[in-house]
C-alpha cells in the first residue's frame, strides 16, 4: 500500500509486463492500481495505446511452458533419487508425468536421460562427464552416487555462469570471447571483427569457436549482451490490427476512438493520427496485420539499405532475419548484415 501511482516511462512492451508494473500500486483492500504511461516518441506512443487498451480489457498474452526440457529433467531426477534411494524406474516415470512439462515424456527419452546420468554415454565426447546415478537394470531401481545430493542442492537451475564462448585458433591459442547469442546467429565460414582484426569462423562446438585470420575481409561487429524482450506475437497482431483500423477511419472518428477506448489524452490522440498519416504519405502504405512494407533507401555513407516494416515483433523478426540473411548470402555470395 506504500505505492499510490506508477509512472511507466515508454511502453512496457507487453500487456503482461504493463499489468505487473502498474499492479505494484494500490496494495490495499478495495483500492485500484493506478498507473500512467509516458511514451518517449510517437512510434512508442502507438504501442502504448494498444497496450493500455488491452490492459483495461484484461487481454493478457497467453502463457506457454516448455515441453520436455531435458536439462531440467536430469536435475530433478538426480535430486529426487538422492532423496528417495532404490526408487524404481516405473515409479519415477509416473511421478514425472504428473508434471505438465513432462506429461508426454516418452519411455525412450526417459531411458536416454537415465543412461546419460548413469554413465552410459552415446560417444566418447561425453567421457569426461561424471555419472551421478547407479541404475540397476536387473531390479530396475535407481540410487544416487556419492555427492549427488550435494550437487543437486548447490547447482540448481539451468542458467550458465557466463554465456560466453571462447574464441581459439586451430593451434589452441586463445583470441577472445563471444556472446552465446552472437554465436547462435553465426555460421562457419562467416567473418567477424574482434579486437583490431578480422577472423573467419572454422568450427563451432558446444563451448568454443575455432577461427582463422581473415585479413582484409569485411566482418560483422560482435555484441556481448542480449537484446531486451521483444514484442509478443499476440500483441504484434493486435498492434497491426489497431494501426489498420485507425487508418480506415476518418480523422475525427479515429480521434474519438483513441480518446474513448485507448485512454489517450488530446495531444497523444492527435499525434497518433498525424504520425500514421505521415507514414502513409512517405511510403504509400502503413504496415499492419495484413500489410508488410519493404522500403529501400541510402544510408549516410551512400550504401543501399532495405528495411522491412512489420508489427509482429522479435519472435517473428529474429528467425525471419536469419533466414533472409542466409538466403541472400547464398544466392549472391556476398556478406549480408541484418539488424
RANOR-V358803 format. One record per residue. N is the residue number from 1. RES is the residue in three letters. PSI is psi in whole degrees, 0 to 359 (none if undefined). D_FIRST is the distance of its C-alpha to the first C-alpha in whole Angstrom. Layout:
BEGIN
N;RES;PSI;D_FIRST / N;RES;PSI;D_FIRST
END
This chain:
BEGIN
1;UNK;2;0 / 2;UNK;344;4 / 3;UNK;121;6 / 4;UNK;330;7 / 5;UNK;134;10 / 6;UNK;128;12 / 7;UNK;112;16 / 8;UNK;111;18 / 9;UNK;120;21 / 10;UNK;161;24 / 11;UNK;139;24 / 12;UNK;347;22 / 13;UNK;349;26 / 14;UNK;150;25 / 15;UNK;319;23 / 16;UNK;320;21 / 17;UNK;322;20 / 18;UNK;317;18 / 19;UNK;320;17 / 20;UNK;320;15 / 21;UNK;313;14 / 22;UNK;330;13 / 23;UNK;353;11 / 24;UNK;347;9 / 25;UNK;152;7 / 26;UNK;42;5 / 27;UNK;62;4 / 28;UNK;155;5 / 29;UNK;124;9 / 30;UNK;357;11 / 31;UNK;130;9 / 32;UNK;158;11 / 33;UNK;129;10 / 34;UNK;134;12 / 35;UNK;157;14 / 36;UNK;140;17 / 37;UNK;139;20 / 38;UNK;94;23 / 39;UNK;153;26 / 40;UNK;332;28 / 41;UNK;178;32 / 42;UNK;324;33 / 43;UNK;322;33 / 44;UNK;327;30 / 45;UNK;322;29 / 46;UNK;310;31 / 47;UNK;321;29 / 48;UNK;325;26 / 49;UNK;314;27 / 50;UNK;326;28 / 51;UNK;315;25 / 52;UNK;321;23 / 53;UNK;317;25 / 54;UNK;333;25 / 55;UNK;318;21 / 56;UNK;333;21 / 57;UNK;1;24 / 58;UNK;25;22 / 59;UNK;73;25 / 60;UNK;146;24 / 61;UNK;144;27 / 62;UNK;150;28 / 63;UNK;133;28 / 64;UNK;143;31 / 65;UNK;157;32 / 66;UNK;144;35 / 67;UNK;126;38 / 68;UNK;53;40 / 69;UNK;106;39 / 70;UNK;334;42 / 71;UNK;318;40 / 72;UNK;320;37 / 73;UNK;314;40 / 74;UNK;317;42 / 75;UNK;315;39 / 76;UNK;326;38 / 77;UNK;313;42 / 78;UNK;315;42 / 79;UNK;317;39 / 80;UNK;317;40 / 81;UNK;325;44 / 82;UNK;328;43 / 83;UNK;349;42 / 84;UNK;72;44 / 85;UNK;150;48 / 86;UNK;22;50 / 87;UNK;143;48 / 88;UNK;158;50 / 89;UNK;321;50 / 90;UNK;317;50 / 91;UNK;322;47 / 92;UNK;317;45 / 93;UNK;318;45 / 94;UNK;318;44 / 95;UNK;315;41 / 96;UNK;320;40 / 97;UNK;354;41 / 98;UNK;344;38 / 99;UNK;134;36 / 100;UNK;325;35 / 101;UNK;330;36 / 102;UNK;22;39 / 103;UNK;328;40 / 104;UNK;27;43 / 105;UNK;124;44 / 106;UNK;158;48 / 107;UNK;323;50 / 108;UNK;317;52 / 109;UNK;317;49 / 110;UNK;318;48 / 111;UNK;318;51 / 112;UNK;320;51 / 113;UNK;317;48 / 114;UNK;323;49 / 115;UNK;315;52 / 116;UNK;317;51 / 117;UNK;337;49 / 118;UNK;6;52 / 119;UNK;8;54 / 120;UNK;90;56 / 121;UNK;150;55 / 122;UNK;341;57 / 123;UNK;172;58 / 124;UNK;344;59 / 125;UNK;338;56 / 126;UNK;7;54 / 127;UNK;335;56 / 128;UNK;346;54 / 129;UNK;142;51 / 130;UNK;128;51 / 131;UNK;143;51 / 132;UNK;343;48 / 133;UNK;160;49 / 134;UNK;122;53 / 135;UNK;109;54 / 136;UNK;102;57 / 137;UNK;342;58 / 138;UNK;310;60 / 139;UNK;349;58 / 140;UNK;45;55 / 141;UNK;160;53 / 142;UNK;142;50 / 143;UNK;155;50 / 144;UNK;146;48 / 145;UNK;169;50 / 146;UNK;132;49 / 147;UNK;353;46 / 148;UNK;320;44 / 149;UNK;316;42 / 150;UNK;320;41 / 151;UNK;318;41 / 152;UNK;325;39 / 153;UNK;321;36 / 154;UNK;351;36 / 155;UNK;38;37 / 156;UNK;158;34 / 157;UNK;164;33 / 158;UNK;8;35 / 159;UNK;124;34 / 160;UNK;156;37 / 161;UNK;316;37 / 162;UNK;133;38 / 163;UNK;56;39 / 164;UNK;142;42 / 165;UNK;133;45 / 166;UNK;143;48 / 167;UNK;124;51 / 168;UNK;151;54 / 169;UNK;163;58 / 170;UNK;332;60 / 171;UNK;3;62 / 172;UNK;356;58 / 173;UNK;130;58 / 174;UNK;132;54 / 175;UNK;321;53 / 176;UNK;209;49 / 177;UNK;153;46 / 178;UNK;148;45 / 179;UNK;146;41 / 180;UNK;329;41 / 181;UNK;322;40 / 182;UNK;319;43 / 183;UNK;320;45 / 184;UNK;327;44 / 185;UNK;8;45 / 186;UNK;152;49 / 187;UNK;153;52 / 188;UNK;139;55 / 189;UNK;340;57 / 190;UNK;158;55 / 191;UNK;151;55 / 192;UNK;164;52 / 193;UNK;129;52 / 194;UNK;122;51 / 195;UNK;230;51 / 196;UNK;15;54 / 197;UNK;160;56 / 198;UNK;138;56 / 199;UNK;145;56 / 200;UNK;133;57 / 201;UNK;124;55 / 202;UNK;324;58 / 203;UNK;150;56 / 204;UNK;123;52 / 205;UNK;191;51 / 206;UNK;345;48 / 207;UNK;2;48 / 208;UNK;160;50 / 209;UNK;125;51 / 210;UNK;130;55 / 211;UNK;166;56 / 212;UNK;153;60 / 213;UNK;142;60 / 214;UNK;65;60 / 215;UNK;139;62 / 216;UNK;353;62 / 217;UNK;149;60 / 218;UNK;141;57 / 219;UNK;153;54 / 220;UNK;154;50 / 221;UNK;136;47 / 222;UNK;163;45 / 223;UNK;154;41 / 224;UNK;20;39 / 225;UNK;150;36 / 226;UNK;157;35 / 227;UNK;161;33 / 228;UNK;167;30 / 229;UNK;133;29 / 230;UNK;176;31 / 231;UNK;126;30 / 232;UNK;151;31 / 233;UNK;320;34 / 234;UNK;316;32 / 235;UNK;324;30 / 236;UNK;317;34 / 237;UNK;317;35 / 238;UNK;323;33 / 239;UNK;314;33 / 240;UNK;320;37 / 241;UNK;321;37 / 242;UNK;314;35 / 243;UNK;316;37 / 244;UNK;315;40 / 245;UNK;325;39 / 246;UNK;321;38 / 247;UNK;332;41 / 248;UNK;343;43 / 249;UNK;159;42 / 250;UNK;171;43 / 251;UNK;313;42 / 252;UNK;318;40 / 253;UNK;319;39 / 254;UNK;320;37 / 255;UNK;314;36 / 256;UNK;321;35 / 257;UNK;316;33 / 258;UNK;320;31 / 259;UNK;318;30 / 260;UNK;322;29 / 261;UNK;343;28 / 262;UNK;359;27 / 263;UNK;21;25 / 264;UNK;147;27 / 265;UNK;181;28 / 266;UNK;311;31 / 267;UNK;317;32 / 268;UNK;317;30 / 269;UNK;316;32 / 270;UNK;325;35 / 271;UNK;320;35 / 272;UNK;312;35 / 273;UNK;316;38 / 274;UNK;320;40 / 275;UNK;314;39 / 276;UNK;324;40 / 277;UNK;320;43 / 278;UNK;322;44 / 279;UNK;316;43 / 280;UNK;323;46 / 281;UNK;325;48 / 282;UNK;322;48 / 283;UNK;352;49 / 284;UNK;345;50 / 285;UNK;163;47 / 286;UNK;131;43 / 287;UNK;141;42 / 288;UNK;192;40 / 289;UNK;349;40 / 290;UNK;357;44 / 291;UNK;132;45 / 292;UNK;130;45 / 293;UNK;128;47 / 294;UNK;121;49 / 295;UNK;137;49 / 296;UNK;136;52 / 297;UNK;167;52 / 298;UNK;139;53 / 299;UNK;189;51 / 300;UNK;337;52 / 301;UNK;358;54 / 302;UNK;3;56 / 303;UNK;148;55 / 304;UNK;139;55 / 305;UNK;146;51 / 306;UNK;127;50 / 307;UNK;128;46 / 308;UNK;118;45 / 309;UNK;119;43 / 310;UNK;146;41 / 311;UNK;2;37 / 312;UNK;345;37 / 313;UNK;176;35 / 314;UNK;320;36 / 315;UNK;333;36 / 316;UNK;316;39 / 317;UNK;322;40 / 318;UNK;306;40 / 319;UNK;328;43 / 320;UNK;316;45 / 321;UNK;320;45 / 322;UNK;320;47 / 323;UNK;317;49 / 324;UNK;317;50 / 325;UNK;315;51 / 326;UNK;316;53 / 327;UNK;315;55 / 328;UNK;319;56 / 329;UNK;320;56 / 330;UNK;319;59 / 331;UNK;317;60 / 332;UNK;354;61 / 333;UNK;44;61 / 334;UNK;151;59 / 335;UNK;135;56 / 336;UNK;127;53 / 337;UNK;137;49 / 338;UNK;153;46 / 339;UNK;none;43
END
